[in-house]
Amino acid sequence: MTIHQAPVIAAVAVDELAAIKAQISALQEREKALVATLKATGQERIVGTLHEAVISLSERQTVDTKAMPDELKAPYLRTTLVETLKITGRKTS
Protein backbone atom coordinates (compact mmCIF):
# COMPACT_ATOMS: atom_id res chain seq x y z
CA MET A 1 0.00 0.00 0.00
CA THR A 2 1.34 3.40 -0.92
CA ILE A 3 0.90 6.59 1.07
CA HIS A 4 -1.68 7.71 -1.50
CA GLN A 5 -3.79 4.57 -1.09
CA ALA A 6 -4.15 4.89 2.70
CA PRO A 7 -6.75 7.73 2.64
CA VAL A 8 -8.83 5.87 0.04
CA ILE A 9 -8.73 2.65 2.04
CA ALA A 10 -9.66 4.55 5.21
CA ALA A 11 -12.55 6.30 3.44
CA VAL A 12 -13.89 2.95 2.22
CA ALA A 13 -13.56 1.56 5.76
CA VAL A 14 -15.55 4.50 7.19
CA ASP A 15 -18.37 3.98 4.71
CA GLU A 16 -18.43 0.22 5.24
CA LEU A 17 -18.46 0.66 9.03
CA ALA A 18 -21.38 3.10 8.76
CA ALA A 19 -23.30 0.60 6.62
CA ILE A 20 -22.63 -2.20 9.11
CA LYS A 21 -23.74 0.00 12.03
CA ALA A 22 -26.98 0.77 10.16
CA GLN A 23 -27.60 -2.96 9.66
CA ILE A 24 -26.88 -3.64 13.34
CA SER A 25 -29.31 -0.90 14.34
CA ALA A 26 -32.05 -2.40 12.19
CA LEU A 27 -31.36 -5.85 13.63
CA GLN A 28 -31.46 -4.50 17.19
CA GLU A 29 -34.85 -2.93 16.52
CA ARG A 30 -36.11 -6.24 15.14
CA GLU A 31 -34.66 -8.04 18.16
CA LYS A 32 -36.56 -5.70 20.52
CA ALA A 33 -39.80 -6.36 18.66
CA LEU A 34 -39.31 -10.13 18.78
CA VAL A 35 -38.43 -10.07 22.48
CA ALA A 36 -41.57 -8.02 23.18
CA THR A 37 -43.65 -10.52 21.21
CA LEU A 38 -42.25 -13.46 23.17
CA LYS A 39 -42.66 -11.73 26.54
CA ALA A 40 -46.25 -10.81 25.66
CA THR A 41 -47.14 -14.52 25.43
CA GLY A 42 -46.82 -14.78 29.21
CA GLN A 43 -45.10 -18.13 28.80
CA GLU A 44 -41.83 -19.04 30.48
CA ARG A 45 -40.78 -21.49 27.76
CA ILE A 46 -41.50 -21.10 24.07
CA VAL A 47 -40.47 -23.81 21.64
CA GLY A 48 -39.72 -23.00 18.03
CA THR A 49 -38.85 -25.33 15.17
CA LEU A 50 -35.08 -24.97 15.65
CA HIS A 51 -34.69 -23.15 18.97
CA GLU A 52 -36.41 -22.54 22.25
CA ALA A 53 -36.64 -19.45 24.41
CA VAL A 54 -36.78 -19.36 28.20
CA ILE A 55 -37.96 -16.21 29.95
CA SER A 56 -36.94 -15.83 33.57
CA LEU A 57 -36.69 -13.16 36.22
CA SER A 58 -33.70 -12.52 38.44
CA GLU A 59 -32.67 -9.84 40.89
CA ARG A 60 -29.62 -7.65 40.54
CA GLN A 61 -28.16 -5.35 43.14
CA THR A 62 -26.25 -2.22 42.25
CA VAL A 63 -24.63 0.55 44.25
CA ASP A 64 -26.09 4.01 43.77
CA THR A 65 -22.85 6.03 43.73
CA LYS A 66 -24.77 9.29 43.36
CA ALA A 67 -26.40 8.72 46.75
CA MET A 68 -23.11 7.69 48.37
CA PRO A 69 -21.02 10.33 50.18
CA ASP A 70 -17.83 11.25 48.27
CA GLU A 71 -15.58 10.19 51.14
CA LEU A 72 -16.97 6.65 50.92
CA LYS A 73 -16.86 6.20 47.17
CA ALA A 74 -13.54 7.91 46.33
CA PRO A 75 -11.33 4.95 47.38
CA TYR A 76 -13.36 2.58 45.21
CA LEU A 77 -13.62 4.61 42.03
CA ARG A 78 -11.17 3.99 39.24
CA THR A 79 -10.54 5.91 36.07
CA THR A 80 -10.04 4.19 32.75
CA LEU A 81 -9.18 5.60 29.34
CA VAL A 82 -11.93 5.08 26.78
CA GLU A 83 -11.34 5.50 23.05
CA THR A 84 -14.45 6.26 20.99
CA LEU A 85 -15.06 6.17 17.26
CA LYS A 86 -18.15 8.03 16.06
CA ILE A 87 -19.59 7.73 12.57
CA THR A 88 -21.80 10.50 11.17
CA GLY A 89 -23.32 10.97 7.76
CA ARG A 90 -21.80 13.56 5.42
CA LYS A 91 -23.90 16.07 3.57
CA THR A 92 -23.09 15.96 -0.11
CA SER A 93 -24.34 18.46 -2.62
Backbone torsions as a table, in degrees:
resi	resn	phi	psi	omega
1	MET	NA	132.6	178.3
2	THR	-91.7	167.7	179.0
3	ILE	-61.7	-25.8	179.9
4	HIS	-80.6	-23.3	180.0
5	GLN	-79.9	-27.7	-175.1
6	ALA	-56.1	-47.2	179.5
7	PRO	-63.5	-34.7	179.7
8	VAL	-68.5	-44.1	179.3
9	ILE	-63.4	-41.8	178.8
10	ALA	-64.7	-40.6	179.4
11	ALA	-63.0	-41.4	177.8
12	VAL	-64.4	-40.3	179.4
13	ALA	-63.9	-40.2	178.0
14	VAL	-60.9	-47.3	-179.0
15	ASP	-65.5	-40.6	178.8
16	GLU	-66.0	-42.4	178.3
17	LEU	-61.1	-42.1	178.0
18	ALA	-61.5	-41.5	179.0
19	ALA	-64.7	-41.9	178.7
20	ILE	-64.5	-42.8	178.8
21	LYS	-62.3	-36.4	177.5
22	ALA	-65.7	-40.8	178.3
23	GLN	-65.0	-42.6	179.1
24	ILE	-61.4	-43.1	179.3
25	SER	-60.0	-44.8	178.9
26	ALA	-63.3	-40.8	178.7
27	LEU	-66.7	-37.9	178.2
28	GLN	-65.4	-38.2	176.4
29	GLU	-63.9	-41.9	178.4
30	ARG	-64.9	-40.6	178.2
31	GLU	-59.8	-44.8	179.4
32	LYS	-60.0	-41.8	-179.7
33	ALA	-65.3	-42.6	179.8
34	LEU	-66.4	-41.2	177.7
35	VAL	-61.5	-44.0	178.5
36	ALA	-61.4	-40.6	178.1
37	THR	-61.6	-45.4	-179.0
38	LEU	-67.1	-42.4	179.2
39	LYS	-64.2	-35.0	-178.3
40	ALA	-66.2	-17.9	178.6
41	THR	-68.7	-24.1	-177.5
42	GLY	77.1	2.5	179.9
43	GLN	-89.5	150.8	176.3
44	GLU	-87.4	-28.6	-177.7
45	ARG	-132.2	127.1	-179.7
46	ILE	-127.3	123.2	-175.7
47	VAL	-102.7	126.1	174.5
48	GLY	-101.3	-171.3	178.8
49	THR	-71.2	-40.8	-176.1
50	LEU	-114.0	-17.6	-175.5
51	HIS	-140.7	168.4	172.1
52	GLU	-134.8	151.0	179.6
53	ALA	-116.2	140.4	176.0
54	VAL	-123.4	125.9	-180.0
55	ILE	-107.3	125.8	-178.9
56	SER	-140.0	159.8	176.4
57	LEU	-109.7	145.9	174.3
58	SER	-146.3	161.2	178.4
59	GLU	-103.3	146.9	178.0
60	ARG	-134.8	135.8	177.0
61	GLN	-107.5	138.4	176.5
62	THR	-132.3	160.9	177.5
63	VAL	-99.9	126.6	177.9
64	ASP	-84.9	92.3	-176.5
65	THR	-68.0	-22.3	177.8
66	LYS	-69.8	-30.6	179.8
67	ALA	-85.5	-13.3	-177.0
68	MET	-83.6	136.9	176.3
69	PRO	-61.4	143.1	-177.5
70	ASP	-54.2	-39.1	-176.9
71	GLU	-66.6	-21.2	177.0
72	LEU	-87.0	-36.5	-174.9
73	LYS	-87.3	-25.9	-175.6
74	ALA	-52.5	-45.1	-178.7
75	PRO	-65.9	-18.5	-175.1
76	TYR	-103.4	-6.8	179.1
77	LEU	-84.1	144.4	175.5
78	ARG	-132.6	150.3	-179.6
79	THR	-108.5	133.7	176.8
80	THR	-126.8	151.5	177.9
81	LEU	-85.8	129.9	-179.2
82	VAL	-120.5	125.8	177.2
83	GLU	-102.3	130.1	-175.9
84	THR	-121.4	139.6	173.9
85	LEU	-119.7	120.8	-177.8
86	LYS	-113.2	134.1	178.7
87	ILE	-110.9	127.5	175.2
88	THR	-130.2	150.6	179.4
89	GLY	-71.6	145.8	177.0
90	ARG	-97.9	143.0	174.4
91	LYS	-88.4	122.0	178.2
92	THR	-115.2	143.1	-178.4
93	SER	-100.5	NA	NA
